[in-house]
Amino acid sequence: MNKTEDLKASCAKEMALLALMEKTGYNMVQENGQRKYGGPPPGWEGPAPPRGCEVFVGKVPRDMYEDELVPLFESAGRIYEFRLMMEFSGENRGYAFVMYTSREEAVRAIQMLDGYEVRPGRFIGVCVSLDNCRLFIGSIPKDRRKDEILEEMRKVTDGVVDVIVYPSSSDRNRNRGFAFVEYESHKTAAMARRKLIPGTFQLWGHPIQVDWAEPEKDMEEETMQRVRVLYVRNLMLDTTEETLRREFSRFKPGSVERVKKLTDYAFVHFRSRSEALATLAVMNGAQIDGTTVEVSLAKPTGNKEPENTPPSLMKFSVFVGGALKEPERCRLPLLPCTPLAPTSLLSLKPSQINSAVTLLEYHCRRNCWPPPEYHLYSTPDQDGNLLLLYKVVMPSAQGTFIPDKLCLLLEDAKEVAAHNALWHLGKHTCMHTHKCTSTKKQTHMHTDTHKGAGSLVQLSCAVNGTNS
């Protein structure tokens, strides 16, 4: 395009945006690298929609703007706010956030528009957006108390609301070496994370590890209405199932159906939901064996998607020339008389391999290493199902690698283990796992979820000390 054509295109786009604003009555402002449409919409009264009403939109064509996107997303429900990320050049940055007035509309948008073809051959991705306000801080001295950590974090960062510190399961006078810091907004949390970059910042003379805390998944209200199991965390290692049954049955003898304790957390099953709720109100914050416990409704794993997403549901991509792109998945029919020749794995390019297990084998062969050894471990979940984990042992690389994810399916556990080994071997330049939401680095065993962070730490210690 010449300058005249560029000017005409720019004017046409501006006219289209003005026409959209005139038609809908929404305001539009551009600030801090994003263009905000609405927030609130015309005639809105009351607070902003609750958490869970926003979706993330990825793979947006760079020359597509609100005049095309807003009508598309309005088809799923009323938009409270539409935020399109913008470049200085005037193009969008390829992604946006859409906040609806209700969670039902956000769910409908994901169902309707995830994978939607907005232009020939161009498909957008839509998933839940979580406004994370919590940071994980690791490598904290274990002799520091909660009030000391809170005071120190307020000195070095702004907007600190609270810190969550868990006592050691073997010595309640010491912490576990990590904490979660809650900030007043995602913006203040992001600024704090930037300031506390690992390797450049210390607390009490110790270098710390900083990352986003992994947010808990919101469950559908209808699903949670049927839960009659309580999740109990922050238990001492020597607390027994008999003690828990006695403590949780004190208010109504016979109400507890069964108890399952796993290291420093447990699941208490009740005969009815009403009994579970009544006990929850009394026992949350109670003292058991000298430590304060946290009690909440257990979140079902369900059959749709376990909280630890199997890698078979993840998309593997490859780096080509420094840019991330999807691997080619072309399939052609095998025609009669097509010549076929025996082929070695080493003759392939890494970009042709879409499995972490195969890619790890590829790198072992290329380096003349013996194949990796996979050792299987398991731990039960709240329903008695076995959650699986593989330890990868590579004698030639003098390494033992343990992932921080448990899986329901055997094949998924092996993929996670291989991917983790590749990461630690420095092969992640060839392979990268991506999701709509950012993933944590796999160098930490602690996550802010109710799926047993303590169990993973204990399991990790057990696996590290076992030769299998």
One Martini backbone bead per residue (centre of mass of N, CA, C, O) as a GRO file, in nm:
protein
  468
    1MET     BB    1   0.098   0.035   0.020
    2ASN     BB    2   0.033   0.356   0.007
    3LYS     BB    3  -0.029   0.640   0.176
    4THR     BB    4  -0.318   0.680   0.068
    5GLU     BB    5  -0.424   0.394   0.134
    6ASP     BB    6  -0.361   0.403   0.436
    7LEU     BB    7  -0.545   0.644   0.500
    8LYS     BB    8  -0.809   0.516   0.402
    9ALA     BB    9  -0.804   0.272   0.594
   10SER     BB   10  -0.794   0.435   0.859
   11CYS     BB   11  -1.058   0.593   0.814
   12ALA     BB   12  -1.244   0.345   0.786
   13LYS     BB   13  -1.190   0.233   1.069
   14GLU     BB   14  -1.282   0.480   1.231
   15MET     BB   15  -1.572   0.482   1.121
   16ALA     BB   16  -1.647   0.200   1.227
   17LEU     BB   17  -1.606   0.267   1.530
   18LEU     BB   18  -1.806   0.506   1.544
   19ALA     BB   19  -2.053   0.340   1.457
   20LEU     BB   20  -2.048   0.145   1.696
   21MET     BB   21  -2.079   0.359   1.925
   22GLU     BB   22  -2.347   0.480   1.819
   23LYS     BB   23  -2.515   0.215   1.829
   24THR     BB   24  -2.443   0.125   2.146
   25GLY     BB   25  -2.312   0.360   2.357
   26TYR     BB   26  -2.025   0.306   2.386
   27ASN     BB   27  -1.715   0.346   2.507
   28MET     BB   28  -1.369   0.458   2.401
   29VAL     BB   29  -1.035   0.372   2.516
   30GLN     BB   30  -0.677   0.450   2.522
   31GLU     BB   31  -0.451   0.248   2.737
   32ASN     BB   32  -0.175   0.084   2.810
   33GLY     BB   33  -0.196  -0.095   2.532
   34GLN     BB   34  -0.520  -0.050   2.531
   35ARG     BB   35  -0.863  -0.106   2.423
   36LYS     BB   36  -1.163   0.026   2.566
   37TYR     BB   37  -1.489  -0.128   2.575
   38GLY     BB   38  -1.641   0.003   2.811
   39GLY     BB   39  -1.657  -0.020   3.148
   40PRO     BB   40  -1.924   0.036   3.147
   41PRO     BB   41  -2.216   0.006   3.028
   42PRO     BB   42  -2.496   0.131   2.944
   43GLY     BB   43  -2.684   0.159   3.245
   44TRP     BB   44  -2.498   0.070   3.464
   45GLU     BB   45  -2.542  -0.091   3.787
   46GLY     BB   46  -2.302  -0.137   4.004
   47PRO     BB   47  -2.093  -0.375   4.008
   48ALA     BB   48  -1.885  -0.568   3.880
   49PRO     BB   49  -1.836  -0.852   3.766
   50PRO     BB   50  -1.746  -1.145   3.854
   51ARG     BB   51  -1.558  -1.395   3.875
   52GLY     BB   52  -1.569  -1.566   3.549
   53CYS     BB   53  -1.663  -1.340   3.309
   54GLU     BB   54  -1.389  -1.385   3.160
   55VAL     BB   55  -1.225  -1.388   2.840
   56PHE     BB   56  -0.989  -1.530   2.624
   57VAL     BB   57  -0.840  -1.405   2.312
   58GLY     BB   58  -0.688  -1.577   2.047
   59LYS     BB   59  -0.566  -1.540   1.726
   60VAL     BB   60  -0.592  -1.252   1.624
   61PRO     BB   61  -0.606  -1.067   1.373
   62ARG     BB   62  -0.419  -0.773   1.328
   63ASP     BB   63  -0.674  -0.644   1.131
   64MET     BB   64  -0.874  -0.677   1.378
   65TYR     BB   65  -1.167  -0.526   1.519
   66GLU     BB   66  -1.440  -0.418   1.695
   67ASP     BB   67  -1.638  -0.410   1.448
   68GLU     BB   68  -1.607  -0.738   1.439
   69LEU     BB   69  -1.584  -0.855   1.736
   70VAL     BB   70  -1.828  -0.755   1.897
   71PRO     BB   71  -2.064  -0.890   1.741
   72LEU     BB   72  -1.960  -1.176   1.788
   73PHE     BB   73  -1.963  -1.165   2.114
   74GLU     BB   74  -2.267  -1.077   2.139
   75SER     BB   75  -2.389  -1.362   2.063
   76ALA     BB   76  -2.336  -1.467   2.378
   77GLY     BB   77  -2.372  -1.167   2.507
   78ARG     BB   78  -2.331  -0.927   2.734
   79ILE     BB   79  -2.107  -0.663   2.732
   80TYR     BB   80  -1.900  -0.499   2.956
   81GLU     BB   81  -1.597  -0.563   2.834
   82PHE     BB   82  -1.349  -0.463   2.582
   83ARG     BB   83  -1.001  -0.579   2.532
   84LEU     BB   84  -0.755  -0.450   2.312
   85MET     BB   85  -0.446  -0.519   2.213
   86MET     BB   86  -0.185  -0.274   2.138
   87GLU     BB   87   0.007  -0.118   1.907
   88PHE     BB   88   0.181   0.154   1.794
   89SER     BB   89   0.095   0.101   1.485
   90GLY     BB   90  -0.233  -0.003   1.529
   91GLU     BB   91  -0.218  -0.281   1.581
   92ASN     BB   92  -0.284  -0.567   1.703
   93ARG     BB   93  -0.161  -0.837   1.935
   94GLY     BB   94  -0.371  -1.104   1.909
   95TYR     BB   95  -0.545  -1.007   2.169
   96ALA     BB   96  -0.818  -1.052   2.418
   97PHE     BB   97  -1.080  -0.921   2.643
   98VAL     BB   98  -1.397  -1.059   2.771
   99MET     BB   99  -1.661  -0.911   2.955
  100TYR     BB  100  -1.930  -1.026   3.114
  101THR     BB  101  -2.234  -1.018   3.310
  102SER     BB  102  -2.190  -1.339   3.311
  103ARG     BB  103  -2.096  -1.669   3.335
  104GLU     BB  104  -2.285  -1.792   3.124
  105GLU     BB  105  -2.179  -1.617   2.888
  106ALA     BB  106  -1.886  -1.711   2.899
  107VAL     BB  107  -1.943  -2.010   2.845
  108ARG     BB  108  -2.088  -1.965   2.574
  109ALA     BB  109  -1.846  -1.838   2.425
  110ILE     BB  110  -1.666  -2.087   2.436
  111GLN     BB  111  -1.861  -2.284   2.293
  112MET     BB  112  -1.899  -2.103   2.026
  113LEU     BB  113  -1.578  -1.965   1.970
  114ASP     BB  114  -1.397  -2.195   1.996
  115GLY     BB  115  -1.255  -2.228   1.679
  116TYR     BB  116  -1.339  -1.990   1.517
  117GLU     BB  117  -1.390  -1.870   1.186
  118VAL     BB  118  -1.308  -1.539   1.095
  119ARG     BB  119  -1.128  -1.647   0.862
  120PRO     BB  120  -0.977  -1.787   0.621
  121GLY     BB  121  -0.787  -2.005   0.822
  122ARG     BB  122  -0.892  -1.840   1.089
  123PHE     BB  123  -0.857  -1.926   1.436
  124ILE     BB  124  -0.990  -1.888   1.739
  125GLY     BB  125  -0.929  -1.855   2.094
  126VAL     BB  126  -1.130  -1.962   2.385
  127CYS     BB  127  -1.103  -1.871   2.737
  128VAL     BB  128  -1.051  -1.851   3.052
  129SER     BB  129  -1.007  -1.568   3.267
  130LEU     BB  130  -0.759  -1.504   3.521
  131ASP     BB  131  -0.732  -1.270   3.789
  132ASN     BB  132  -0.432  -1.263   3.918
  133CYS     BB  133  -0.326  -1.186   4.283
  134ARG     BB  134  -0.101  -1.422   4.317
  135LEU     BB  135   0.205  -1.513   4.478
  136PHE     BB  136   0.495  -1.707   4.462
  137ILE     BB  137   0.722  -1.769   4.744
  138GLY     BB  138   1.046  -1.885   4.755
  139SER     BB  139   1.302  -1.945   4.982
  140ILE     BB  140   1.214  -1.914   5.273
  141PRO     BB  141   1.277  -1.885   5.580
  142LYS     BB  142   1.164  -2.119   5.824
  143ASP     BB  143   1.173  -1.898   6.083
  144ARG     BB  144   0.941  -1.736   5.964
  145ARG     BB  145   0.674  -1.546   6.019
  146LYS     BB  146   0.392  -1.410   5.905
  147ASP     BB  147   0.435  -1.114   6.010
  148GLU     BB  148   0.720  -1.087   5.884
  149ILE     BB  149   0.644  -1.135   5.588
  150LEU     BB  150   0.433  -0.913   5.563
  151GLU     BB  151   0.618  -0.675   5.637
  152GLU     BB  152   0.831  -0.721   5.413
  153MET     BB  153   0.640  -0.708   5.162
  154ARG     BB  154   0.541  -0.413   5.227
  155LYS     BB  155   0.825  -0.283   5.187
  156VAL     BB  156   0.882  -0.395   4.871
  157THR     BB  157   0.564  -0.379   4.818
  158ASP     BB  158   0.257  -0.307   4.675
  159GLY     BB  159  -0.071  -0.411   4.772
  160VAL     BB  160  -0.075  -0.580   5.027
  161VAL     BB  161  -0.307  -0.797   5.193
  162ASP     BB  162  -0.168  -1.093   5.214
  163VAL     BB  163  -0.046  -1.394   5.376
  164ILE     BB  164   0.038  -1.741   5.306
  165VAL     BB  165   0.119  -1.972   5.568
  166TYR     BB  166   0.272  -2.291   5.619
  167PRO     BB  167   0.327  -2.520   5.833
  168SER     BB  168   0.499  -2.762   5.932
  169SER     BB  169   0.421  -3.107   5.957
  170SER     BB  170   0.662  -3.146   6.195
  171ASP     BB  171   0.684  -2.813   6.261
  172ARG     BB  172   0.480  -2.550   6.365
  173ASN     BB  173   0.729  -2.327   6.407
  174ARG     BB  174   0.760  -2.379   6.097
  175ASN     BB  175   0.793  -2.331   5.776
  176ARG     BB  176   0.800  -2.447   5.421
  177GLY     BB  177   0.954  -2.213   5.235
  178PHE     BB  178   0.669  -2.075   5.166
  179ALA     BB  179   0.448  -1.833   4.994
  180PHE     BB  180   0.145  -1.635   4.969
  181VAL     BB  181   0.070  -1.333   4.787
  182GLU     BB  182  -0.173  -1.088   4.831
  183TYR     BB  183  -0.333  -0.865   4.610
  184GLU     BB  184  -0.548  -0.603   4.510
  185SER     BB  185  -0.427  -0.666   4.216
  186HIS     BB  186  -0.298  -0.758   3.919
  187LYS     BB  187  -0.115  -0.514   3.880
  188THR     BB  188   0.040  -0.526   4.153
  189ALA     BB  189   0.141  -0.815   4.112
  190ALA     BB  190   0.301  -0.763   3.849
  191MET     BB  191   0.492  -0.548   3.968
  192ALA     BB  192   0.612  -0.731   4.186
  193ARG     BB  193   0.724  -0.950   3.999
  194ARG     BB  194   0.919  -0.762   3.851
  195LYS     BB  195   1.084  -0.681   4.110
  196LEU     BB  196   1.117  -1.007   4.203
  197ILE     BB  197   1.347  -1.109   4.043
  198PRO     BB  198   1.522  -1.369   4.008
  199GLY     BB  199   1.862  -1.286   4.120
  200THR     BB  200   1.790  -0.962   4.223
  201PHE     BB  201   1.648  -1.064   4.496
  202GLN     BB  202   1.620  -1.025   4.861
  203LEU     BB  203   1.546  -1.207   5.173
  204TRP     BB  204   1.732  -1.202   5.435
  205GLY     BB  205   1.980  -1.282   5.229
  206HIS     BB  206   1.783  -1.438   5.027
  207PRO     BB  207   1.714  -1.592   4.755
  208ILE     BB  208   1.428  -1.591   4.546
  209GLN     BB  209   1.114  -1.727   4.439
  210VAL     BB  210   0.906  -1.626   4.152
  211ASP     BB  211   0.548  -1.663   4.094
  212TRP     BB  212   0.266  -1.762   3.988
  213ALA     BB  213  -0.009  -1.860   4.117
  214GLU     BB  214  -0.209  -2.127   4.092
  215PRO     BB  215  -0.519  -2.124   4.011
  216GLU     BB  216  -0.822  -2.202   4.091
  217LYS     BB  217  -1.080  -2.378   3.983
  218ASP     BB  218  -1.387  -2.321   3.874
  219MET     BB  219  -1.690  -2.439   3.966
  220GLU     BB  220  -1.984  -2.540   3.918
  221GLU     BB  221  -2.252  -2.476   4.107
  222GLU     BB  222  -2.405  -2.742   4.056
  223THR     BB  223  -2.172  -2.925   4.149
  224MET     BB  224  -2.127  -2.804   4.442
  225GLN     BB  225  -2.425  -2.876   4.546
  226ARG     BB  226  -2.331  -3.204   4.577
  227VAL     BB  227  -2.127  -3.171   4.795
  228ARG     BB  228  -2.000  -3.406   5.084
  229VAL     BB  229  -1.692  -3.305   5.094
  230LEU     BB  230  -1.406  -3.248   5.291
  231TYR     BB  231  -1.129  -3.032   5.299
  232VAL     BB  232  -0.816  -3.093   5.476
  233ARG     BB  233  -0.563  -2.876   5.593
  234ASN     BB  234  -0.275  -2.854   5.788
  235LEU     BB  235  -0.159  -3.117   5.890
  236MET     BB  236  -0.022  -3.343   6.074
  237LEU     BB  237   0.153  -3.630   6.023
  238ASP     BB  238   0.038  -3.774   6.307
  239THR     BB  239  -0.238  -3.755   6.211
  240THR     BB  240  -0.528  -3.939   6.226
  241GLU     BB  241  -0.818  -4.077   6.113
  242GLU     BB  242  -0.942  -4.112   6.394
  243THR     BB  243  -0.918  -3.818   6.481
  244LEU     BB  244  -1.090  -3.697   6.252
  245ARG     BB  245  -1.349  -3.851   6.306
  246ARG     BB  246  -1.389  -3.742   6.591
  247GLU     BB  247  -1.388  -3.432   6.532
  248PHE     BB  248  -1.619  -3.450   6.290
  249SER     BB  249  -1.838  -3.603   6.504
  250ARG     BB  250  -1.909  -3.422   6.757
  251PHE     BB  251  -2.186  -3.281   6.642
  252LYS     BB  252  -2.257  -3.572   6.480
  253PRO     BB  253  -2.297  -3.873   6.531
  254GLY     BB  254  -2.248  -4.058   6.224
  255SER     BB  255  -2.188  -3.847   5.979
  256VAL     BB  256  -1.936  -4.003   5.912
  257GLU     BB  257  -1.830  -4.221   5.663
  258ARG     BB  258  -1.525  -4.119   5.577
  259VAL     BB  259  -1.155  -4.130   5.585
  260LYS     BB  260  -0.881  -3.956   5.398
  261LYS     BB  261  -0.533  -3.962   5.446
  262LEU     BB  262  -0.267  -3.733   5.306
  263THR     BB  263  -0.050  -3.656   5.499
  264ASP     BB  264  -0.147  -3.301   5.528
  265TYR     BB  265  -0.423  -3.424   5.417
  266ALA     BB  266  -0.793  -3.446   5.379
  267PHE     BB  267  -1.097  -3.654   5.348
  268VAL     BB  268  -1.444  -3.591   5.439
  269HIS     BB  269  -1.717  -3.803   5.451
  270PHE     BB  270  -2.062  -3.758   5.419
  271ARG     BB  271  -2.404  -3.843   5.429
  272SER     BB  272  -2.453  -3.526   5.402
  273ARG     BB  273  -2.455  -3.199   5.310
  274SER     BB  274  -2.562  -3.061   5.568
  275GLU     BB  275  -2.342  -3.186   5.753
  276ALA     BB  276  -2.101  -3.065   5.608
  277LEU     BB  277  -2.174  -2.761   5.640
  278ALA     BB  278  -2.195  -2.754   5.949
  279THR     BB  279  -1.899  -2.847   5.998
  280LEU     BB  280  -1.750  -2.630   5.840
  281ALA     BB  281  -1.835  -2.383   6.019
  282VAL     BB  282  -1.675  -2.507   6.276
  283MET     BB  283  -1.380  -2.627   6.162
  284ASN     BB  284  -1.283  -2.375   6.046
  285GLY     BB  285  -0.994  -2.305   6.240
  286ALA     BB  286  -0.931  -2.538   6.397
  287GLN     BB  287  -0.791  -2.754   6.642
  288ILE     BB  288  -0.538  -3.009   6.554
  289ASP     BB  289  -0.277  -3.109   6.717
  290GLY     BB  290  -0.190  -2.784   6.742
  291THR     BB  291  -0.331  -2.704   6.463
  292THR     BB  292  -0.449  -2.505   6.208
  293VAL     BB  293  -0.725  -2.561   6.008
  294GLU     BB  294  -0.842  -2.612   5.675
  295VAL     BB  295  -1.182  -2.581   5.548
  296SER     BB  296  -1.348  -2.734   5.260
  297LEU     BB  297  -1.484  -2.791   4.976
  298ALA     BB  298  -1.459  -3.030   4.760
  299LYS     BB  299  -1.324  -3.077   4.438
  300PRO     BB  300  -1.418  -3.222   4.175
  301THR     BB  301  -1.278  -3.383   3.907
  302GLY     BB  302  -1.427  -3.542   3.719
  303ASN     BB  303  -1.477  -3.618   3.350
  304LYS     BB  304  -1.386  -3.376   3.175
  305GLU     BB  305  -1.140  -3.225   3.361
  306PRO     BB  306  -0.877  -3.242   3.513
  307GLU     BB  307  -0.672  -3.040   3.695
  308ASN     BB  308  -0.459  -3.228   3.559
  309THR     BB  309  -0.378  -3.183   3.253
  310PRO     BB  310  -0.337  -3.369   3.001
  311PRO     BB  311  -0.112  -3.372   2.736
  312SER     BB  312  -0.325  -3.465   2.521
  313LEU     BB  313  -0.466  -3.162   2.560
  314MET     BB  314  -0.216  -3.047   2.457
  315LYS     BB  315  -0.014  -2.822   2.268
  316PHE     BB  316   0.241  -2.875   2.051
  317SER     BB  317   0.529  -2.684   1.973
  318VAL     BB  318   0.752  -2.502   1.754
  319PHE     BB  319   1.068  -2.369   1.690
  320VAL     BB  320   1.107  -2.131   1.414
  321GLY     BB  321   1.321  -1.889   1.391
  322GLY     BB  322   1.195  -1.786   1.687
  323ALA     BB  323   0.910  -1.894   1.616
  324LEU     BB  324   0.578  -1.975   1.684
  325LYS     BB  325   0.438  -2.287   1.563
  326GLU     BB  326   0.247  -2.507   1.418
  327PRO     BB  327   0.234  -2.817   1.340
  328GLU     BB  328   0.222  -3.025   1.093
  329ARG     BB  329  -0.098  -3.227   1.001
  330CYS     BB  330  -0.062  -3.375   0.740
  331ARG     BB  331  -0.283  -3.591   0.538
  332LEU     BB  332  -0.231  -3.862   0.314
  333PRO     BB  333  -0.296  -4.077   0.086
  334LEU     BB  334  -0.231  -4.411   0.007
  335LEU     BB  335  -0.102  -4.501  -0.282
  336PRO     BB  336  -0.051  -4.696  -0.523
  337CYS     BB  337   0.294  -4.759  -0.554
  338THR     BB  338   0.417  -4.634  -0.317
  339PRO     BB  339   0.720  -4.554  -0.206
  340LEU     BB  340   0.896  -4.730   0.062
  341ALA     BB  341   1.124  -4.642   0.330
  342PRO     BB  342   1.337  -4.694   0.558
  343THR     BB  343   1.342  -4.514   0.882
  344SER     BB  344   1.505  -4.311   1.092
  345LEU     BB  345   1.471  -4.117   1.363
  346LEU     BB  346   1.733  -3.933   1.296
  347SER     BB  347   1.610  -3.827   1.011
  348LEU     BB  348   1.451  -3.639   1.166
  349LYS     BB  349   1.281  -3.372   1.273
  350PRO     BB  350   1.175  -3.226   1.561
  351SER     BB  351   0.914  -3.096   1.416
  352GLN     BB  352   0.793  -3.406   1.363
  353ILE     BB  353   0.757  -3.417   1.679
  354ASN     BB  354   0.462  -3.466   1.914
  355SER     BB  355   0.632  -3.626   2.138
  356ALA     BB  356   0.804  -3.641   2.430
  357VAL     BB  357   0.896  -3.934   2.433
  358THR     BB  358   1.021  -3.931   2.145
  359LEU     BB  359   1.210  -3.684   2.183
  360LEU     BB  360   1.382  -3.811   2.406
  361GLU     BB  361   1.479  -4.049   2.236
  362TYR     BB  362   1.612  -3.881   2.014
  363HIS     BB  363   1.831  -3.747   2.201
  364CYS     BB  364   1.960  -4.007   2.295
  365ARG     BB  365   2.051  -4.112   2.020
  366ARG     BB  366   2.216  -3.860   1.929
  367ASN     BB  367   2.405  -3.900   2.211
  368CYS     BB  368   2.448  -4.208   2.278
  369TRP     BB  369   2.225  -4.294   2.472
  370PRO     BB  370   2.049  -4.447   2.676
  371PRO     BB  371   1.752  -4.508   2.757
  372PRO     BB  372   1.507  -4.413   2.939
  373GLU     BB  373   1.385  -4.443   3.271
  374TYR     BB  374   1.067  -4.566   3.395
  375HIS     BB  375   0.903  -4.480   3.707
  376LEU     BB  376   0.626  -4.586   3.888
  377TYR     BB  377   0.371  -4.387   4.055
  378SER     BB  378   0.132  -4.342   4.338
  379THR     BB  379  -0.190  -4.181   4.432
  380PRO     BB  380  -0.470  -4.112   4.596
  381ASP     BB  381  -0.775  -3.986   4.578
  382GLN     BB  382  -1.083  -3.897   4.708
  383ASP     BB  383  -1.210  -4.159   4.528
  384GLY     BB  384  -0.961  -4.382   4.493
  385ASN     BB  385  -0.796  -4.296   4.268
  386LEU     BB  386  -0.521  -4.327   4.063
  387LEU     BB  387  -0.239  -4.130   4.067
  388LEU     BB  388   0.017  -4.054   3.830
  389LEU     BB  389   0.388  -4.111   3.820
  390TYR     BB  390   0.699  -4.036   3.664
  391LYS     BB  391   1.029  -4.139   3.678
  392VAL     BB  392   1.331  -4.011   3.535
  393VAL     BB  393   1.616  -4.199   3.427
  394MET     BB  394   1.961  -4.069   3.337
  395PRO     BB  395   2.272  -4.182   3.350
  396SER     BB  396   2.427  -4.015   3.129
  397ALA     BB  397   2.307  -3.733   3.261
  398GLN     BB  398   2.286  -3.750   3.568
  399GLY     BB  399   1.953  -3.790   3.597
  400THR     BB  400   1.654  -3.694   3.790
  401PHE     BB  401   1.301  -3.675   3.700
  402ILE     BB  402   1.025  -3.479   3.847
  403PRO     BB  403   0.719  -3.400   3.826
  404ASP     BB  404   0.421  -3.171   3.913
  405LYS     BB  405   0.226  -3.406   3.795
  406LEU     BB  406  -0.085  -3.567   3.802
  407CYS     BB  407  -0.241  -3.865   3.660
  408LEU     BB  408  -0.488  -4.081   3.530
  409LEU     BB  409  -0.314  -4.149   3.283
  410LEU     BB  410  -0.047  -4.321   3.176
  411GLU     BB  411   0.034  -4.166   2.915
  412ASP     BB  412   0.031  -3.886   3.047
  413ALA     BB  413   0.253  -3.935   3.258
  414LYS     BB  414   0.478  -3.986   3.047
  415GLU     BB  415   0.466  -3.714   2.903
  416VAL     BB  416   0.525  -3.534   3.146
  417ALA     BB  417   0.799  -3.660   3.217
  418ALA     BB  418   0.941  -3.605   2.945
  419HIS     BB  419   0.901  -3.299   2.939
  420ASN     BB  420   1.055  -3.243   3.203
  421ALA     BB  421   1.326  -3.360   3.110
  422LEU     BB  422   1.367  -3.172   2.869
  423TRP     BB  423   1.374  -2.913   3.027
  424HIS     BB  424   1.627  -2.989   3.211
  425LEU     BB  425   1.810  -3.049   2.943
  426GLY     BB  426   1.750  -2.802   2.735
  427LYS     BB  427   1.501  -2.881   2.507
  428HIS     BB  428   1.290  -2.628   2.498
  429THR     BB  429   1.376  -2.514   2.211
  430CYS     BB  430   1.200  -2.752   2.063
  431MET     BB  431   0.982  -2.738   2.303
  432HIS     BB  432   0.635  -2.623   2.372
  433THR     BB  433   0.398  -2.553   2.613
  434HIS     BB  434   0.054  -2.444   2.556
  435LYS     BB  435  -0.184  -2.209   2.687
  436CYS     BB  436  -0.406  -1.976   2.767
  437THR     BB  437  -0.273  -2.024   3.023
  438SER     BB  438  -0.023  -1.988   3.226
  439THR     BB  439   0.265  -2.163   3.313
  440LYS     BB  440   0.456  -2.321   3.528
  441LYS     BB  441   0.740  -2.394   3.637
  442GLN     BB  442   0.903  -2.721   3.696
  443THR     BB  443   1.085  -2.633   3.969
  444HIS     BB  444   0.821  -2.656   4.134
  445MET     BB  445   0.613  -2.822   4.394
  446HIS     BB  446   0.428  -2.566   4.433
  447THR     BB  447   0.071  -2.517   4.467
  448ASP     BB  448  -0.242  -2.324   4.467
  449THR     BB  449  -0.407  -2.594   4.563
  450HIS     BB  450  -0.651  -2.869   4.647
  451LYS     BB  451  -0.442  -3.122   4.532
  452GLY     BB  452  -0.178  -3.150   4.709
  453ALA     BB  453   0.104  -3.010   4.770
  454GLY     BB  454   0.210  -3.184   5.001
  455SER     BB  455   0.200  -3.454   4.846
  456LEU     BB  456   0.413  -3.381   4.634
  457VAL     BB  457   0.643  -3.335   4.826
  458GLN     BB  458   0.639  -3.616   4.958
  459LEU     BB  459   0.658  -3.779   4.697
  460SER     BB  460   0.925  -3.659   4.604
  461CYS     BB  461   1.091  -3.761   4.843
  462ALA     BB  462   1.029  -4.060   4.803
  463VAL     BB  463   1.138  -4.086   4.512
  464ASN     BB  464   1.429  -3.980   4.563
  465GLY     BB  465   1.471  -4.232   4.783
  466THR     BB  466   1.416  -4.421   4.529
  467ASN     BB  467   1.519  -4.685   4.300
  468SER     BB  468   1.330  -4.923   4.192
   0.00000   0.00000   0.00000
